[in-house]
Amino acid sequence: MTDFVTVLWKEWKEIVMERSAGSTGSYRPLIAIAVFGIFFPFRMGPERFFSVVGLLPPTFFGAIVITAVIADSFAGERERHTLETLLASRLSDRSILFGKIAACMAYGWVISIASILIGGITVNAVNWHGQISIFHDAASWLLLLLGPPLVGCAIAAAGVLVSLHSTTVRQAQQTLSVAFMVVVVGAIFASGALPADWKAWFARILFTWSEADLVLGAAGVFLIIDLVLLAAGMARFQRARLVLD
């Protein structure tokens, strides 16, 4: 646990102070928070924003932000010639791997929650009627608590798999972009090619399950994906091979 916290703190400082710094990089999270926390909520009413539908954009946006830093996790160390020093330390393999993943997850989670908080303030200010509006249903609270970490973990774990054996950060970012595009396009085409019985089954779930049940079901799917990707990351994290790469 001590090693994990050490790597987590090291990565967090690098993300906040170095990887987000630069001519324009330091402003990108702020611009994105302004878009999802002010612009979109400004056009929504309280009923729409304080719902599952209103939470989906900042939840997935927080996960997408992770791609900007997770590509640097190992490929950046290799570019800066610090990977050998890190791998030669007394830190355990799992503390290094999980510490990097957790730091990127925390980065995306903070931005996601910041967007939601600022959005809530914006919606209340624009639609003020003497009473503060908040999330009132169980589904919204479940998505708020489970969505960012589970979706963020999937993105971070997939990004680590790519970054582990990428020569440069740019290569890792390009590979991640192509991979996510393939997944999205593949999911769209696959949904259209499903058998009629499967489509009817999915439609029955969407129309008969409550929103809370749908959130819990999606959380279960992402949990399985997270565990599979984390297991793949542990299997591919081999110090000797990384040094040779």
C-alpha positions as CSV (number, residue, x, y, z in Angstrom):
1,M,0.0,0.0,0.0
2,T,2.9,2.4,0.8
3,D,4.4,1.8,-2.6
4,F,1.0,2.2,-4.3
5,V,0.5,5.6,-2.6
6,T,4.1,6.6,-3.6
7,V,3.4,5.9,-7.3
8,L,0.0,7.5,-7.1
9,W,1.3,10.7,-5.6
10,K,4.2,10.8,-8.1
11,E,1.9,10.4,-11.0
12,W,-0.6,12.9,-9.7
13,K,2.0,15.6,-9.4
14,E,3.3,14.9,-12.9
15,I,-0.2,15.0,-14.4
16,V,-1.2,18.2,-12.7
17,M,2.1,20.1,-12.8
18,E,3.8,18.7,-16.0
19,R,1.6,16.8,-18.4
20,S,-1.2,19.4,-18.2
21,A,1.3,22.3,-18.5
22,G,2.5,23.9,-21.6
23,S,1.4,26.6,-24.0
24,T,-2.2,25.4,-24.3
25,G,-2.4,22.1,-22.4
26,S,-3.0,23.7,-19.1
27,Y,-6.1,25.4,-20.3
28,R,-7.7,22.4,-22.0
29,P,-9.3,20.9,-18.9
30,L,-10.6,24.4,-17.9
31,I,-12.1,24.9,-21.3
32,A,-13.7,21.5,-21.2
33,I,-15.1,22.1,-17.7
34,A,-16.6,25.4,-18.9
35,V,-18.3,23.6,-21.8
36,F,-19.7,20.8,-19.8
37,G,-20.2,22.7,-16.6
38,I,-21.6,26.0,-17.9
39,F,-22.5,26.0,-21.6
40,F,-24.5,22.8,-21.8
41,P,-26.1,23.1,-18.4
42,F,-27.1,26.7,-19.3
43,R,-29.3,25.3,-22.0
44,M,-30.8,22.6,-19.8
45,G,-33.6,22.8,-17.3
46,P,-33.2,21.3,-13.8
47,E,-35.3,18.3,-14.7
48,R,-33.0,17.3,-17.5
49,F,-29.7,18.1,-15.9
50,F,-30.4,16.5,-12.5
51,S,-31.2,13.1,-14.2
52,V,-29.3,10.1,-15.6
53,V,-29.4,11.7,-19.1
54,G,-27.8,14.9,-17.8
55,L,-25.1,13.0,-16.0
56,L,-24.0,10.9,-19.0
57,P,-22.0,13.6,-20.9
58,P,-19.8,14.7,-17.9
59,T,-19.3,11.0,-17.0
60,F,-18.0,10.0,-20.4
61,F,-16.2,13.3,-20.8
62,G,-14.2,12.6,-17.6
63,A,-13.2,9.2,-19.0
64,I,-12.2,10.7,-22.4
65,V,-9.9,13.2,-20.6
66,I,-8.0,10.3,-19.2
67,T,-6.8,9.4,-22.7
68,A,-4.8,12.7,-22.7
69,V,-2.6,11.5,-19.8
70,I,-2.7,7.7,-19.7
71,A,-0.8,7.5,-23.0
72,D,2.1,9.2,-21.2
73,S,2.1,6.7,-18.3
74,F,4.8,4.4,-19.7
75,A,5.6,5.8,-23.2
76,G,6.4,9.2,-21.6
77,E,8.7,7.5,-19.1
78,R,10.4,5.8,-22.0
79,E,10.8,9.1,-23.9
80,R,12.2,10.9,-20.9
81,H,14.6,8.0,-20.2
82,T,13.2,7.6,-16.7
83,L,11.6,4.2,-17.3
84,E,14.7,2.2,-16.4
85,T,15.2,4.1,-13.2
86,L,11.5,3.5,-12.2
87,L,11.7,-0.2,-13.0
88,A,15.0,-0.6,-11.1
89,S,13.4,0.8,-7.9
90,R,12.2,-1.3,-5.0
91,L,8.6,-0.6,-6.0
92,S,6.6,-3.7,-6.8
93,D,5.1,-4.3,-10.2
94,R,1.5,-4.0,-9.0
95,S,2.2,-0.7,-7.2
96,I,3.7,0.8,-10.3
97,L,0.9,-0.4,-12.6
98,F,-2.0,0.3,-10.3
99,G,-0.6,3.6,-9.1
100,K,-0.4,5.0,-12.6
101,I,-3.9,3.7,-13.4
102,A,-5.3,5.2,-10.2
103,A,-3.7,8.6,-10.7
104,C,-5.2,8.9,-14.2
105,M,-8.6,7.7,-13.0
106,A,-8.5,10.3,-10.2
107,Y,-7.7,13.0,-12.8
108,G,-10.7,12.1,-14.9
109,W,-12.9,11.7,-11.8
110,V,-12.0,15.2,-10.5
111,I,-12.7,16.8,-13.8
112,S,-16.0,14.9,-14.1
113,I,-17.2,15.9,-10.6
114,A,-16.0,19.5,-11.1
115,S,-18.1,19.7,-14.3
116,I,-21.2,18.3,-12.5
117,L,-20.8,20.6,-9.5
118,I,-20.3,23.7,-11.7
119,G,-23.2,22.5,-13.9
120,G,-25.4,22.2,-10.8
121,I,-24.6,25.8,-9.8
122,T,-25.2,27.0,-13.3
123,V,-28.6,25.3,-13.6
124,N,-29.7,26.6,-10.2
125,A,-28.6,30.2,-11.0
126,V,-30.3,30.3,-14.4
127,N,-33.5,28.6,-13.1
128,W,-33.6,30.1,-9.6
129,H,-37.1,29.9,-8.0
130,G,-36.1,30.2,-4.4
131,Q,-35.3,26.5,-4.0
132,I,-32.1,24.6,-4.6
133,S,-32.4,21.7,-7.2
134,I,-30.3,18.6,-6.6
135,F,-30.2,15.0,-7.8
136,H,-33.3,13.4,-6.2
137,D,-33.5,9.8,-7.6
138,A,-31.5,6.7,-6.8
139,A,-30.4,6.2,-10.5
140,S,-28.7,9.6,-10.7
141,W,-26.8,9.0,-7.4
142,L,-25.7,5.5,-8.5
143,L,-24.4,6.9,-11.8
144,L,-22.7,9.8,-10.0
145,L,-20.9,7.4,-7.7
146,L,-20.2,4.4,-10.0
147,G,-20.0,5.9,-13.4
148,P,-16.8,8.0,-13.4
149,P,-14.6,5.4,-11.6
150,L,-15.8,2.4,-13.6
151,V,-15.8,4.0,-17.0
152,G,-12.5,5.8,-16.2
153,C,-10.9,2.5,-15.1
154,A,-11.8,0.9,-18.4
155,I,-10.2,3.8,-20.3
156,A,-7.1,3.9,-18.0
157,A,-6.5,0.2,-18.1
158,A,-6.8,0.0,-21.9
159,G,-4.5,3.0,-22.2
160,V,-1.9,1.4,-20.0
161,L,-1.9,-1.7,-22.3
162,V,-1.2,0.5,-25.2
163,S,1.4,2.7,-23.5
164,L,3.3,-0.2,-22.1
165,H,4.7,-1.1,-25.5
166,S,4.5,2.2,-27.4
167,T,7.8,3.9,-28.3
168,T,6.5,7.5,-28.0
169,V,3.5,9.3,-26.4
170,R,2.3,10.3,-29.8
171,Q,2.2,6.7,-31.0
172,A,0.3,5.7,-27.9
173,Q,-2.2,8.5,-28.4
174,Q,-2.7,7.7,-32.0
175,T,-3.2,4.0,-31.2
176,L,-5.7,4.8,-28.5
177,S,-7.6,7.1,-30.9
178,V,-7.8,4.5,-33.6
179,A,-8.8,1.8,-31.1
180,F,-11.6,3.8,-29.6
181,M,-12.9,4.8,-33.1
182,V,-12.9,1.1,-34.1
183,V,-14.8,0.2,-30.9
184,V,-17.4,2.9,-31.4
185,V,-17.9,2.2,-35.1
186,G,-17.9,-1.6,-34.5
187,A,-20.5,-1.2,-31.8
188,I,-22.7,0.8,-34.1
189,F,-22.5,-1.7,-36.9
190,A,-22.8,-4.7,-34.5
191,S,-26.0,-3.2,-33.0
192,G,-27.6,-3.1,-36.4
193,A,-26.5,-6.6,-37.3
194,L,-27.9,-8.3,-34.2
195,P,-30.5,-10.9,-34.6
196,A,-34.1,-9.8,-34.2
197,D,-34.5,-11.8,-31.0
198,W,-31.5,-10.1,-29.4
199,K,-32.8,-6.7,-30.4
200,A,-36.2,-7.5,-28.9
201,W,-34.5,-8.7,-25.7
202,F,-32.5,-5.5,-25.4
203,A,-35.5,-3.4,-26.1
204,R,-37.5,-5.2,-23.4
205,I,-34.7,-4.5,-20.9
206,L,-34.7,-0.8,-21.8
207,F,-38.4,-0.4,-21.5
208,T,-39.1,-2.6,-18.5
209,W,-36.1,-2.1,-16.2
210,S,-36.0,1.0,-14.0
211,E,-33.2,3.5,-14.5
212,A,-31.5,2.3,-11.3
213,D,-31.5,-1.2,-12.6
214,L,-30.1,-0.1,-15.9
215,V,-27.3,1.8,-14.2
216,L,-26.5,-1.2,-12.0
217,G,-26.5,-3.5,-15.0
218,A,-24.2,-1.2,-17.0
219,A,-22.0,-0.9,-13.9
220,G,-21.7,-4.7,-13.7
221,V,-20.7,-4.8,-17.4
222,F,-18.0,-2.2,-16.9
223,L,-16.8,-3.9,-13.8
224,I,-16.2,-7.1,-15.8
225,I,-14.4,-5.1,-18.5
226,D,-12.3,-3.4,-15.9
227,L,-11.2,-6.7,-14.3
228,V,-10.4,-8.2,-17.7
229,L,-8.3,-5.2,-18.7
230,L,-6.5,-5.0,-15.4
231,A,-5.7,-8.7,-15.6
232,A,-4.3,-8.2,-19.1
233,G,-2.2,-5.3,-17.8
234,M,-0.7,-7.4,-15.0
235,A,0.1,-10.1,-17.5
236,R,1.8,-7.8,-19.9
237,F,3.7,-5.8,-17.3
238,Q,7.1,-7.5,-17.4
239,R,10.1,-5.5,-16.2
240,A,12.7,-7.2,-18.3
241,R,10.8,-6.9,-21.5
242,L,10.0,-3.2,-20.9
243,V,13.6,-2.4,-20.4
244,L,14.6,-4.2,-23.6
245,D,11.7,-2.4,-25.5
